[in-house]
């Protein structure tokens, strides 16, 4: 992901460290299980509504505006 996507933000949810990437025409989340260091899930989406958990920071709002304009 790091070679082809643009890293945007990260958040924690339970035991998962979730990294968000912009892939050009869609977003991808990589869910890393911290207790064992393995990827538990990769989730992709195109809807801006799915960015809601990330939009609570001003830095993310600015990034999303850059990417959509």
N, C-alpha and C positions, 0 to 999 in steps of 0.2 A: 504494500500500500504506500509506503513512504516514497518509493521511486516514481509512482505514477499519479498519486493524488496530492492534494494540498492539505496538510494538517491544519485543522481549525481550532480544536478545543478538546478538553478531556473533562470527565466527571466521574464521580464514584457512585456506585449504586450497590449496596450490600457488599458482597465480596468481589465485585467486578470493577475494574478500571476500564472505562469506556472512552475510546479515542474516536473523534469525529474527523472525517476527511471529506473534502470536496473533490469529486472525480471528473469534473467538467460538465456533465449533464445529470449527475445524480450525487447523492451523499452516501457515505458508507460509515458504519460504526463497527469498530472492532472491540469485542467484549473479551477482556483478558481476565481470567480467573486468578486473582492474586495469590491465593493460597497454594496453587500448584504451578503457576507461571505458564499456563497453556491457554490457547484461544478457545473460549467456550462458544462463541457465536460471531458471525459476521452478518450484519443486517444492512440492506441497502434501501434507499427510498428517494423519491423525487419531490415529495410534498413539503412545502415550507412549514406546514403545521407540525410535522415530525421534529422540527428543530426546537420546539417549545422548551424542552428541558435545558437547552443551552442559552436561550435568549434572556436569561435572567442577569446576564452581565453586559455592561456597555461595550466591552471589547468585542463580544460576539455580534452584537447588533451592527457595529461598524463593518465587520467582516462580511456579514450577510449582505449588507447594502452594496459593498464593493463587488461581490460576486454576481449579484443580480442586475447590476446596471452596466 
